Amino acid sequence: MNPDYMFVADIGGSSKNVDKYLKNMESDSVWNSLDAIRNGRMYALDSSIAAGGPLGIELGVKTIMENILVQ
């Protein structure tokens, strides 16, 4: 898989975990070869999307749409 866009979230609820994970990925050649990464189209989602409720789902969809429609 070579996504055009990538959205990541720490479902455990901490943006610090996502930041640490992404920092570790910076030196990974496979990660860096992905189109989404090479073209700056990787976006972090708020972990509240994992709640499964309507507000969390709305936040996730809004975040995705805002980032895709900017392109």
C-alpha distances in whole Angstrom, upper triangle without the diagonal:
4,6,10,11,11,14,15,19,21,22,25,26,26,25,26,24,21,23,23,20,18,21,20,17,19,19,16,15,11,11,13,11,9,10,11,13,14,15,17,15,15,17,19,20,24,24,26,24,24,27,26,29,30,30,27,25,27,26,22,22,24,22,19,21,23,20,19,22,23,21
4,7,9,10,13,15,18,21,22,25,26,26,24,26,24,20,21,22,19,17,20,19,16,17,18,15,13,10,10,11,9,6,6,8,10,11,12,14,12,12,15,18,19,23,24,26,24,24,28,27,30,30,30,27,25,26,25,22,21,23,21,18,20,21,18,16,20,20,18
4,5,6,10,12,16,19,20,24,24,24,22,24,22,19,20,22,19,16,19,20,16,17,19,16,15,12,11,12,11,7,6,6,9,11,11,12,9,10,12,15,16,20,21,23,21,22,25,24,27,27,26,24,22,23,22,18,18,19,17,14,16,18,15,13,16,17,15
4,7,10,13,17,20,22,25,25,25,23,25,24,20,21,23,20,17,20,21,18,18,20,18,17,15,13,13,12,8,6,5,8,10,8,10,7,9,12,15,16,20,22,24,21,23,26,25,27,27,26,24,22,22,21,18,17,18,16,13,14,15,12,10,13,14,11
4,7,10,14,17,19,22,22,22,19,21,21,17,18,20,18,15,18,20,16,17,20,18,18,15,13,13,13,9,8,5,8,10,9,9,5,6,8,11,13,16,18,20,18,19,23,22,24,24,23,20,18,19,17,14,14,15,12,9,11,12,9,8,12,12,10
4,7,10,14,15,18,19,18,16,18,17,13,15,17,14,12,16,17,14,15,18,16,16,14,11,12,13,9,9,6,8,11,11,9,6,5,6,8,10,14,15,18,15,17,20,20,22,22,21,18,17,18,16,13,13,15,12,9,12,13,10,10,14,14,13
4,7,11,12,15,15,15,13,16,15,11,13,16,13,12,15,17,14,16,19,18,19,17,14,15,16,13,13,9,11,14,14,11,8,6,5,6,6,10,11,14,12,13,17,17,19,19,18,15,14,15,13,10,11,12,9,8,11,12,10,11,14,15,15
4,7,9,12,12,12,10,13,11,8,10,12,10,9,13,14,12,15,18,16,18,16,13,15,17,14,15,12,12,16,16,13,11,8,6,5,6,9,9,12,11,12,15,16,19,19,18,15,14,16,14,11,13,14,11,11,14,15,13,14,18,18,18
4,6,9,8,9,8,10,9,6,10,12,10,10,14,15,14,17,20,19,21,19,16,18,20,18,19,15,15,19,19,16,14,11,9,6,5,6,6,9,8,9,12,14,16,17,16,12,13,15,12,10,13,14,12,12,16,16,15,17,20,20,21
4,5,6,6,6,9,7,6,9,11,9,11,14,14,15,17,20,19,22,21,17,20,22,20,22,18,18,22,22,19,18,14,12,9,8,8,6,9,10,9,12,14,17,19,17,14,15,17,15,13,16,18,15,16,19,20,18,20,23,24,24
4,5,8,9,12,10,9,13,14,13,14,17,18,18,21,23,22,25,23,20,23,25,22,24,21,21,25,25,22,20,17,15,11,9,9,5,8,8,6,9,11,14,16,15,12,13,16,14,12,16,18,16,16,20,21,20,22,25,25,26
4,6,9,10,8,10,13,13,13,15,18,18,19,22,24,23,26,25,22,25,27,25,27,24,23,27,27,25,23,19,17,14,12,11,7,9,11,8,10,13,16,19,18,14,16,19,17,15,19,21,19,20,23,24,23,25,28,28,29
4,7,9,8,9,12,13,14,15,18,19,19,22,25,24,27,26,23,25,28,26,27,24,23,27,27,24,22,19,16,12,11,8,5,7,9,8,10,13,15,17,16,12,15,17,15,14,18,19,17,18,22,22,21,24,26,27,28
4,5,6,7,9,10,11,13,15,16,17,19,22,22,26,25,22,24,26,25,26,23,22,25,26,22,21,18,15,11,11,9,7,10,12,12,13,17,18,20,18,15,18,19,16,16,19,20,17,19,22,22,21,24,26,26,28
4,5,5,6,9,10,11,12,14,15,17,20,20,24,23,19,21,24,22,23,20,19,22,22,19,18,15,12,8,9,7,7,10,12,13,15,18,19,21,18,15,18,19,15,15,18,18,15,17,20,19,18,21,24,23,24
4,5,5,6,9,10,10,12,14,16,18,19,23,23,19,21,24,23,24,21,19,23,23,20,20,16,14,11,12,11,11,14,16,16,18,21,23,25,22,19,21,23,19,18,22,22,19,20,24,23,21,24,27,26,27
4,5,5,6,9,10,11,12,15,17,17,21,21,17,19,22,21,23,20,19,22,23,20,20,16,14,11,12,12,11,14,16,15,17,20,23,24,23,19,21,23,20,18,22,22,19,20,24,23,22,24,27,27,27
4,5,5,6,8,10,10,13,16,16,19,18,15,17,20,18,20,17,15,19,19,17,16,12,11,8,10,10,10,13,14,14,17,19,22,23,21,18,19,21,18,16,19,20,16,17,21,20,18,20,24,23,24
4,5,5,6,9,10,11,14,15,18,18,15,16,19,18,20,17,15,18,19,16,16,12,11,9,11,12,12,16,17,17,20,23,25,26,24,20,22,23,20,18,21,21,18,18,22,21,19,21,24,23,23
4,5,5,6,9,10,13,14,17,18,15,16,20,19,21,19,16,19,21,18,18,15,15,12,15,15,15,18,19,19,22,25,27,28,26,23,25,26,23,21,24,25,21,22,25,24,22,24,28,26,27
4,5,5,6,9,11,11,15,15,12,14,17,16,19,16,14,17,19,17,17,13,13,11,14,15,14,18,18,18,21,23,26,28,26,22,23,25,22,20,23,24,20,20,24,24,21,23,26,26,25
4,5,5,7,10,10,13,13,10,11,14,14,16,13,11,14,16,13,14,10,11,10,13,15,15,19,19,19,22,24,27,28,26,23,23,25,22,19,22,22,19,18,22,21,18,20,24,23,22
4,5,5,8,10,13,14,11,12,16,16,18,16,13,15,17,15,16,13,14,13,16,17,18,22,22,22,25,27,30,31,29,26,27,28,25,23,25,25,22,22,25,24,21,23,26,25,24
4,6,7,8,11,13,10,12,15,16,18,17,14,16,19,17,18,15,16,15,18,20,19,23,23,23,26,28,31,32,31,27,28,30,27,24,27,28,24,24,27,27,24,25,29,27,27
4,5,5,9,9,7,8,11,12,15,13,11,13,16,14,15,12,14,14,17,19,19,23,23,23,26,28,30,32,30,27,27,28,26,23,25,26,22,22,25,25,21,23,26,25,24
4,6,8,10,8,7,11,12,14,13,10,11,14,13,15,12,15,15,18,21,21,25,25,25,29,30,33,34,32,29,29,30,27,25,27,27,23,23,26,25,21,23,26,24,23
4,6,9,8,8,11,13,16,16,12,13,16,16,18,16,18,19,22,24,25,28,28,28,32,33,36,37,35,32,32,33,31,28,30,30,27,26,29,28,25,26,29,28,26
4,6,5,6,9,11,14,14,11,12,16,16,17,15,18,18,21,24,24,28,27,27,31,32,35,36,34,31,31,32,30,27,29,30,26,25,28,28,24,25,28,27,26
4,5,5,6,9,12,13,11,11,15,15,17,16,19,20,23,26,27,30,29,29,33,34,37,37,36,33,32,34,31,28,30,31,27,26,28,28,25,25,28,27,25
4,5,5,7,10,12,10,11,14,15,16,15,18,19,22,25,25,29,27,27,31,31,34,35,34,31,30,32,30,26,27,29,26,24,26,27,23,23,27,26,24
4,5,6,9,9,7,9,12,12,13,11,14,15,18,21,22,25,24,24,28,28,31,32,31,28,27,28,26,23,24,26,22,20,23,24,20,20,24,23,21
4,6,8,9,6,6,10,10,12,11,15,16,20,23,24,27,26,27,30,31,34,34,33,29,29,30,28,25,26,26,23,21,24,24,20,20,23,22,20
4,6,9,7,6,10,12,13,13,16,19,22,25,26,29,27,28,32,32,35,35,34,31,30,31,29,26,26,27,24,22,24,24,21,20,23,23,20
4,5,5,6,9,10,10,10,14,16,19,22,23,26,24,25,29,29,31,31,31,28,26,27,26,22,23,24,21,18,21,21,18,17,20,20,17
4,5,5,6,8,8,9,13,16,19,22,24,27,25,26,29,29,31,31,30,28,26,27,25,22,22,22,20,17,19,19,16,14,18,17,14
4,6,5,6,5,6,9,13,15,19,20,23,21,23,26,26,28,28,27,24,23,23,21,18,18,19,16,14,16,16,12,12,15,14,12
4,5,5,6,6,10,12,15,19,20,24,22,23,27,27,30,29,28,25,24,25,23,20,20,21,18,16,18,18,14,14,18,16,14
4,6,8,9,13,16,19,22,24,27,26,27,31,31,33,33,31,29,28,28,26,23,23,23,20,18,20,20,16,16,19,17,15
4,6,8,12,15,18,21,24,26,25,27,30,30,32,31,30,27,26,26,24,21,21,21,18,16,17,17,13,13,15,14,11
4,6,9,12,15,18,21,23,22,24,27,28,29,29,27,25,24,24,21,19,19,19,16,14,16,15,11,12,14,12,11
4,6,10,13,16,19,21,19,21,25,25,26,26,24,22,21,20,18,16,16,16,13,11,13,12,8,9,12,11,9
4,7,10,13,15,18,17,18,22,22,24,24,22,20,19,19,17,14,15,15,12,10,13,13,9,10,14,13,12
4,6,10,12,15,14,16,19,20,21,21,19,16,16,16,13,11,12,12,9,8,11,11,8,10,13,12,13
4,7,9,12,11,13,16,17,19,19,17,14,15,15,12,10,12,13,9,10,13,12,10,13,16,15,16
4,6,8,7,10,13,14,15,15,14,10,11,12,9,7,10,10,7,8,12,12,11,13,16,16,17
4,5,6,9,11,13,14,14,12,9,11,11,8,7,11,11,9,11,14,14,13,16,18,19,20
4,5,6,8,11,12,14,12,9,11,13,10,9,13,14,12,13,17,17,17,19,21,22,24
4,5,6,8,9,11,9,5,8,10,8,8,12,13,12,14,17,17,18,20,22,23,25
4,5,6,8,9,8,4,6,8,7,6,9,11,10,11,14,15,16,17,20,21,23
4,5,8,11,10,7,8,11,10,9,12,14,14,14,17,19,19,20,23,24,26
4,5,9,9,6,8,11,11,11,13,15,15,17,19,20,21,23,25,26,28
4,7,8,6,6,10,11,10,12,15,15,16,18,20,21,22,24,26,28
4,6,5,6,9,10,11,12,14,16,17,18,20,22,23,24,26,28
4,6,5,6,9,10,10,12,14,15,16,18,20,21,22,24,26
4,5,5,6,9,10,10,12,14,15,16,18,20,21,22,25
4,5,5,6,9,10,11,12,14,15,17,18,20,22,24
4,5,5,6,9,10,11,12,14,16,17,18,20,22
4,5,5,6,9,10,10,12,14,15,16,18,20
4,6,5,6,9,10,10,12,14,15,17,19
4,5,5,6,9,10,11,12,14,16,18
4,5,5,6,8,10,11,12,14,16
4,5,5,6,9,10,10,12,15
4,6,5,6,9,10,11,13
4,6,5,6,8,10,12
4,5,5,6,8,10
4,6,5,6,9
4,6,5,7
4,5,6
4,5
4
